Each structure stands twice: as structure tokens, then as C-alpha cells.
Amino acid sequence: MQRYYFGLDGLRFFAAIAVCIFHLAFYAWASEFSVMADVFDHRAKFLELVPFTWSGWVGVQIFFVISGFVIAHSANGATPASFLRGRLLRLLPAAWVCATITLTVRLMSGEPFSELDDNYLRSITLWPKGPWIGGVYWSLAIEVMFYALIFLLLLSRNFRRLPQLAWTLAIASAGYLLLTVLRRADLAATGDWFKLIEAQAEFFPLRHGVFFALGIWLWMFSNRSLPKSAWLGMAIAAAFGFAEIGIRAWDVEGVETAAAAAGQPLIAPMLIWLVAIGTLIACTRWPDRFIPRSHSGRGLLKLAGKVTYPLYLVHGIVGAAVVGWLVDLRAPPYVALLAGVTFVLALATVVALFAEPLARKPLRMLLNAAEAGASKMKSLGFLFRQGDKVRLSGTG
């Protein structure tokens, strides 16, 4: 039986809340070219909160590291079929429910369905290329590509080569980020070939590959199975993780929200990310210390973990619309903001506890039927063969 990391639920929830606050208290009014800004329509500004909210986007980079850890943990020794089934049951039901809610809110805001139908279909199928019904789905496309790489390892019975995958992700991503930094600093000239790479940098996890690689190595570290050579890889991944966060911080401060975030310290999101990674190391290397003593405390942390995914998917457009509608009703802006955050938290909880399980039930039945049929076909037997494992020294 695999160990359950209670601390990761708390860290996930923190990352989701950080992104939620960033979008609703900052990005919805500070950005000029986003769907959230169109929905919010400059109804209010929260200038006093800028120093505390503008860097909350770094929650996504925290998610990517957690994903590298969790997927390595869950896929070790899994069959290709069980891994695929687990990912589909985890990702699709919430996406169906939350994308439908987001579509409804955008329709209520006056957008025609004819302009949203393709976006909606891309979202409910987790299509790797946007536009999607909500901007946050871009990160799911990156996650899906990482899952595809893990699935290929399982399919080829080469999961023991996961450390090599981590190295590949780290080196490829570091090279891409180095070129990006040099180009932006006018220290290197790049031609059309780099523009072609940039266009696919999200499809193939180039820009964010260092975060997944770091997560994989931290999983090995938590099990006291990290080879000495991987310390260098971890250093490379962490260094270029900082570089990616710096690039993103510059984009948010200097391009996307230049008027609102000017002068904010670029080091702030890097420090948040560093503290989060330290927390991840602590709660996975010494997991027993992070298990709540009471049954209710453990249940609350598990609930926070369940709420994280639907909260991430539904908060942006829905939250911006709710805050805007409340301001239209003459609610004080900060009261409207608090109510909007509370509303999306409550909505995500309802989705996690009721709507998502309801949507998961027919998908599980469909997958059960598909697996039953496939398992009878000798030609598909490779999907059900137990995969190999990364050898672990201990479980911490």
C-alpha cells in the first residue's frame, strides 16, 4: 500500500489559493488582454493588495513540482492501463463539470455560444492546444504531456529509467530557458528556428520541464534513493526553475500588468516557490510529522486536497464574474472580493463532494467495460502487464 502524504494536500491547497487570489484580487483588473479582464470589465481595483497578490501565479510552478513527485509515486510499478485509468478518472470529471460552469457564466456575461463552443470542447477533452474556456486550462495541457511521457515509460516497461527521463527533462528545459534568458538580455541572437521551438515549448514540456524533473528527484530523495549524480540534476533544475519564475515575473510585471505591478520585487515569487519546495521536502521526507493527530484534522486535509483541482479550474472566470456582479449591486469592492473568493471555495467544495463523483461514475463504468473487453484480447495484453519499478531504499 502506497504512503499517503497529508502534507501535500495542504501544499496543493495553498498553491490553488495563491493562484485564486492572484487572479481575483489582481489579474482580473490589472491585465488588459485576458478573458478574466473582459468578464470583470474594470469594475474595481485592489491597489492596496498588489504587493501581496501579484506573485500568486507561482502556485502553478509549485503544482508542477508536486505533479512530478505524485506521478512518480503513483506510477511506480503500475500497469499502463491502471495509470491511464487513474489519470482519466482524476482529470476528466472535474474538467467536464467546471468547464460547463465556466461556459454558463460566460454565456450569462453576454458572450455568444458560437464563439465559445470550440473552446468548451477543447477544455472538456483536455486538448493540448487552446484557446480553452478558461485560461487556467493551459497548465493542464502541460500536465497531460508529462503524463504521456510517463505512460510511454510504462508501456515500454522502462519505468526504471525514470531518473533518465528526469535528466532529459532537466537538460532540455534548461537549454531552452538559457536561450530564452540570453535572447531577452540581447546576449544571443536566435532565428526563426527558435520561434518554432517557442511555439511548441508548452506542448513538449520545455519551459516547465525542470519543475517535473525536480519533483521526480524529490520523490527519490524522500525515499532515500537519490543517486549522488542526481544532486547535480537537482541543482540544475532548481537554478533554471528560478530562471523560469524570473522570466514569468518579468512578463507579469513588465508586459501583462505593467501599470499595476511596476516596481514589485521580482524575487518575491522565487522566495514563495523556495519555501514551498522546502515544505514539500519536509512533508515527504518526514511524512509522519505532518499527519494530523485527530480524525477530523486528517479529514479536513484530505478535503482540501480534493477541493484543490476544481477550485483551480473554476475560480477564474466564475470568481471574476461574481465579484463584478456584486460591485454592480453596490457592494464595497473589498467585500465583493471576499464574497467572490468565498463563493468559488464553496462552489469547488460542492463540485469535489457531489458533482465530480457523479460525473466520475459513468466514466468509471465506461472504463470498466473497455478494460474488460481489452483484457480478453491477447494483442492488448501489454496494457495489463505489471510495470517495472524504480528501486527504492526505503519509504522514509
N, C-alpha and C positions, 0 to 999 in steps of 0.2 A: 504493500500500500504506500502510495506516494505521500510525502510530508506535505502538510498544509501550512502555508506561510501567512499567518494572520497579519503580520506587519505589512505585507504587500497590499492588502486590502486598504489599509489606512493610507499608504503612499499613493495608490491609484486614485483614491477619493480626493486627496489633496491636489493631485495633478489636474483632475477634472474640475475641481472648484476654481483652481488658478486660471484655467482656460475660460471658464464660465464668467468669472469676474472681469477678466481681460476683455472679453467680447462685449459684455453688457454695460460695464462701467467705463469702458474706454473706446474700444474699436468701433462700436456701433455709431458713435457720434464723431469720432476723430478721423475715421477713414473716409476717403472720397469715392473710392471705386470698389465697393463691396455690396453684396445683396443685403447684408445687415444694415448698412448705411441707408440704402434705398427704403428698407422697411421702416427704420427708425425716423428717417427724414428730418434730421437735425432738430428734434423736438426739445432737446435739453443737452446740457454739457455738465460734466462732472470734473471740473478742472482741479478741485482740491484733492481728488483721489488719484490723479495722474502718477505721482511718484510711487504709489502702491499698486497700481493696476496695469501700467503699460507693459510690464515684463511678464505678465501671466501666461503669455503664449508658450513659454518654455515648458509648460506642463506637457506639451506634445513630445518634446525631446525626452522628457522623463518617461513618458509612455513607451517610447521606442526601446529604451534600455530595459524597462520592465518586460516588454514583449520578448526581447532576446532571451532573457532569463527564463520566463514562464514557458515559452515554446520549447526551449532546450529541455527543461524539466519534464514537461508533459509528453514530449515526443520520444524520449529515451526508451527504447525497447518497444515502442508502439508498432502496430501494423500500419501500412499505408491507408487501409480502409478505416481503421479506428481513428487515425489522425485526421483524415479528411472529414469523417463524420463529426468529430468533435468541433472542428473549426466551423463547419456549416451550421451546426446547431447553436454555436456560440454567436456567430456573426449575423446570420440572415434574419432570424425572427425579430430582433430589436431593430434592424435596419428597415424591415417591412413596416413595422409599427411607427417608428419615428419619422421615416420618410413620408408616410401617409399623413401624419400630424403636421409636419412641416409644409407639405403640399397644401393642406387645408388652410393653414394660416396664410400662406402666400396668396391663395385664391381669395380669402377674406380681405386681404390687403389690396385687392383690385387687379392682380395680375391675371391674364387670361390663361386658361388651361393649355391652349395651343402653343404657348411659349414655354410651358413647364413640363409637358408630357415626356419629352426625351430625357430631361434632367431627372425626372422621377424614376424612369425605367433604369437609367444608369445607376441610381442610388440603391434601388431595391435588388439589383443584381451585382452590386459592388464592382461595377465596371471600372477598369483601371484608368480610363481617360474621362475627364469631365467635359463640360460642366455638370455638376450634380445639383440636387435640390437644395442642398446646404453646403456652405464652403468647407465644413469640417470633414466631409467625406474624402477629401484629398488624402488625408493621413491613412484612411482605411485602404485606399488603393496601394499605398506603400507597404502596409502590413500584409496585404494579400500576396504581393510579390515576394516578400520574405517567407511567408508560409509556403509558397510554391517551391522555393529552393529547399526548404526542409522536407517537403513532400517528395521531391526528386531524390534526396538522400535516402529516404525510407524506401522508396520504390526500387532503387538500385542496391538496396541492402548495404549502404555505405554510411549509415549514421555515425559509425565510429570515426568517420572523417569530419565530424562537426567542427573540431578545432581548426582543420584546414579551411573550412568554409568561413570561420571567423577571421582567419588571416586574409583570405581572399576579399571579404567584405571590407576589412580594415584598410588594406593596401589600396584597393580600387577607389574607395571613398576618400582616403587621404590624398591620393593623387589628384582626384577631381577637385577637392577643396583647396589644395595647394595652388592649382592652376587658377581657380576662381579668385583666391586672395591676391595672387600676383597680378592677374589681369585687372582687378579693381584698383590695385595700387599703381597701375601703369608700369609695372616692372616686367611684364611679359605680354607679348602680342599673340593673340590667338585668331585663327581664321575661321572660315565657315565650318570647318570640321568640329570646332569646339561648340559652335551653336547647335550642331546636330546632336552632340553629346548632351548639351544642356537640355535640349528638348526631350530627351529620354532619361534624364537624371532621376526623375521620380519613378518612372516605370521600372527601371532597373535601379535598385537602392544604392545609387552612387552618393548622392548628397548625404543621406542619413544612414548609410551602411555602417559607419563607425559606431553608432549607438546600438545597433543589433549585435555587432561583434562584441562590444563591451559587455552587453547583457549575457551573451553566451559564456564569456570568460568568467564573469562574476558568478554564474551558476556553477562552474567548475571550481572556482575558489571557495564557494560556500560549502562544497562537498570535499574540500581539502584534496582536490585532484588537479590543480592547476600546474601544468609543467613550467619549469623555470623559464623556458623560452617564451612563454605566453606573457610574462611580465612586460617584456618589450612591446608586445602587441597591445596590451592594455594601456601602456603609456602612450603609444601612437594613437589609439582610439580615443583616449581621454583628451589628448592635446588637440586632435582635429575635431573632436566633439566641441571643445571650446571655440575652435575656429568657426565651425558651422553656426554656433549660437551667436558668435560675434557678427557674422555675416547677416544673420536674421535680425539681430538687434539693430544693425545699421539700416537695414531695409525698413524696419518698423519706424525707427526714429527719423531717418533721413529721406524716406520716399513715401511710404504709405500713409504716415500720420505726421508729416514734417512739422506742421504748425502746432500740433498739440504736444508732441513728445520731444521737441527740441531741447537739448541740454540735459536730458536724462542720462544717468551714468550707464554706459554700455556694460559695465562689469556686473550690474545688478542681476540680470538673468543668469549669468555664468555662476554667480555665487549661489543662487537658488538651486540651480542644477547640481552644483557640487555638494550642497547639503543633502539634496535628495539622494544622490548616489551614495553618500556616506550612510544615510538612513537605510538604503537598500542593502548595503553590505552588512550593517549591524543586524538587521532583522532577518537576514537569511543565513548569516554565519552563526548567529546565536539565536535561533528562532524561538526557543523555549522561553526566552526572556521577554518576548513580545506577545505571548499568549495571555489574554485577559483571564483573570482568576475566576470571574463569575460567568455563569452560563449566559446571562443577559448581555454581558460585555462581548463575549465571543459572537453571539447572535447579531449584535449591533455592527461589529466589524464586518461580518460576512454580508450583512445587508448593505453596508457602504460599498463593498466590493461589487455587489450585484447592481447597485444603482449607478455606478460609475459609467458604464458603457451607454445606457440610454440617456443619462444626463449629458454626456459628451455629444451625442447625436442630436438631441432635441433643444439644447439650451439657446443656440444662437438666434435663429430666425424667430422662434416662438418667444424667447425672452425679450428680444428687441421689440417685437410687436406688442407684447403685454405692457412693457414699460411705456412705450409710445402711446398706447390707448389710455393708460392711466393718466399720463400727463395731459392728454386731450380732455380728460374728465376733471381737470383742475387739481389733480393730486400733486403735492410738492414733489419735485423731481427725485429727491433722495428717498422719499417714502415710496415713490413709484419704483425706483431701482430695487429697494429692499423687497418690495412685494413681488417684483418680477423674478428675482433670484429665488425667493421662497416658492413661487409658483412652479418654476421649472424643476426645482428639487422635489416638490410634491408630485409633479407630473411624472418625473423619471422614476420615482418610487412606485407609483401606480403601474407604470409600464413594466418595471422589473418584477413586481409581485404578481401581476394579473395578466396584462396584455401580452407580454413576451412569452410566458409559459403557454398561453392559449394559442399563440401563433406557432410555438415550437411543436405542439402536439401533432398537427397534420404533417409537418416536415419530418418528425421522427418516424411517423407511420410510413411515409413515403420512402425514407432511407432504409427502414427495416425491410420493406418489400424489395427494394433494389438490392440490398445486401443478400437477402435470402435467395434471390434469383441469381445473382452473380456468384455466390458461393458454390452453386451447383455446376458452374461452368469451369472445367479444368483449365481453360485458356486464361481465366482470370484469377487463378489460384494465387498468383504472386501478390495480389492485393491483400490477402489474408495471412500471409506468412509473417511470423513474428520477426520484427526487425532486430538488427544487432544493436549493441549498446556502446556508449562511451563508458569505459571502466572508471568507476568512482571508488576512491579510497574510503569514504565514509559519508555519512549523512549529516555531520555536524552535531 
